[in-house]
Amino acid sequence: MNNPYYADDCHKAIIGLRILSIITTLPVFPALAWTIPAHAKVMNDGISWGVNPWVLAGGAFTFLWSATVLVLRLAMNKPIHPGVYVGFDLTSFGFLTAVTIVMALFMEPFFGSEYSCLRGRECGGLVLARVEWYAAIMSFICCASQAILFIWACWATDKHRKSKKHAARKEQAIAA
């Protein structure tokens, strides 16, 4: 395949964005895993069992996809078809972005304050709110890297399609 180097999936920027996706999803796991049981001490707001597990699932999918494709790409000598990247990067970006936005919308009233305690005064509502915002920010950074990877995959798929078409025309011209 005669694609330019920057359309190849082994370009340093693409590998770097995959690594960034992996790094930014790693802190989301312990942060959200800690917040789910911590919501038992604060007023029931719908975030703990309603939204946080979905963000955790979106982060897990993104982590698994990025880690798998990074290992496969570095282990194989042949490039992976860019259409595979389009499908999985779109799924990863769309799912993680949607659930992170929903989580941020639910948490928005607690942006500058803390959660109200269910019983007593010491429930760690401020720490809980800050940890959730940290997880949301890390998820949004991962969403940005996934968006860039999705745009690259669309562009690389177009280049791949055009290079195949150009090669077929060249063969027809030589045969004629």
N, C-alpha and C positions, 0 to 999 in steps of 0.2 A: 504494500500500500504506500502510495507516495504522498501521504499527508505531511504537512509541515510539522516540525517538532512540537510547536506549541499546541497542536491539535491532538498530540499523543497523550495517552493517559498516564504516562510516566514522567511528564514535565514536573520540574521541581515545585512550581507553584501549586499544581494539582495535588501532589503528594503532601505538600505543606498544609493545604486546606483540609485534606483528609486527617492529618495529624491534629490540626486545630479542632476539628470536629470531635475527635476522640478525647482530647484534653479538656474541652469545654463541657463534655457530658459527664466526665468522671466526678466532678464535685457536686453535680446535681443529684446523684444517687444517694450519698449519705445525708445530704441536706434534706431532701424530701422524705427519705426513710425516717429521719428523726422527727420531722414535723407531723407525720401522720399520727403517731401515738400522743404527741404533745398537744394536739388539739382536744384531747379528752379533758384538759384542765381549763380550757377557755370556752366561751359561749359557742354554741353550735352555729357555725357560719356557712356550712356547706362546702368549705374548701378541703377539709381533711380527707373525708372519704369520697367526696364527689369529684374533685378536680385533681388533686395531687397525684393519685395513682395513675391517672391518664398522662400527666406530664412525665412521671416516672417511666411509664410504658413507651412514650414517644422518645425519651432520652435513651432508653434501652435499645429500641429499634435503630436509632441513629448510630449509637455506639457499635452495635453488632454489624450494621451495614458498613460503616466506615472501616472498622477493624478487619472485617472479612475481605473487603475489596482491596484494602491496603496489603494484606498478607498475600492474597491471590496475585495481585499485580506485581509485587516484588518477587514472588516465587516463580511466576511464569515468564517466559520470554516473549510470548505473543500478547499483543494488546487485546483487551476486552472490547467488544463492539460498543460504541458509545450509546446505542439505544438502550442497553442494559442500565447504564448510568442515568439516562433520562427517567426511566420508570422508577428506579429505587430512590434517586435523589429527589424526585418530585414527591414521592410518598413520604420520605423522611422529612423534607422541608414542610410540606403541607400539614402533616399530622402534628409535628412538634410545634410549628408556628400557631396552629389553631388552638391547641390545648394550652400553650403558654399564654396566649392572649386572653383566653377565658380565665385562666388562673390570675393573671394580672388584673383583669376587670373585677374579679371577686375580691382581690386584696386591696384594690385602690382606696377604699374608705380607711384602711389601716396604714396608709403610706407614711404619714407623719406621726402616727400614734402607735398604740399597742392594742392587742386584743383584750376585751373585757374578761375578767376572771369569772369562772363559774362559781367557785367557792373561795372565799378568802381574798387576800390581796397579792399574794406572791405566787403567781402561776407562770411567770416567764413570758407574758404576752408580748413584751417589746422584743425580746430575743427571738421569739417565734416569728414575729412579723419580719424582722430583719433577715433571718435565715431564709424565709420564703422569698423575699425580694432578691437575695443573693442568688438563689436557685433560678429565679425568673430571669435575672440579668445574664447568667451563664447560659441559660437556654436560648435567650435572644441572640447572644453572640454565636452560638452554634447554628441558629436559624440563618443568620447572615452568611456564615460560611457554606451552609447547605444551599442557600439561594445562589451564591456565586458558582458552586459546583453544578447546580442544575442548569444555569445559563451556559456554562462552559459545555456541558453535555449536549445541550440543544445545538450549540454552534458546531461542536465536533461531529455530531450526527449529520448535520447539513454538509459539512466539508467531506465527510466520508461518503455520503450519497453522491455528491457532485464529482468526487474523484473516481468513483466506480463508473458513473455515467461518462465521464471524460475518457476513461480507459477503454470503455466499450466502443465509443465513437472512433478512437484512435485505431483500435483493432479492425473496425469496419473499413476505415479509410485505407489501411494497409492491405486488407484483403481485396479491395476493389481495384 
